[in-house]
């Protein structure tokens, strides 16, 4: 079962990705850049495998959820 913090972080990530899209940014580019930063061993990366792979999956899942929530009903 997810902790309160995990739920909050998931919602926060969905909101950040959604905000990028609503503000007119290419949210896919933002997501791709975030993943590249993780895979490229950037200074922002603070974890190793398997946590890095899990982080990439969470970004992808949050992106999909943001797109679903922002899509017009019935589209």
Secondary structure, DSSP 8 states (H G I E B T S, - for coil): ---HHHHHHHHHHHHHHHHHHHTT--HHHHHHHHHHHHHTT-TT----TTHHHHHHHHHHHHHHHHHHHHS-TT-
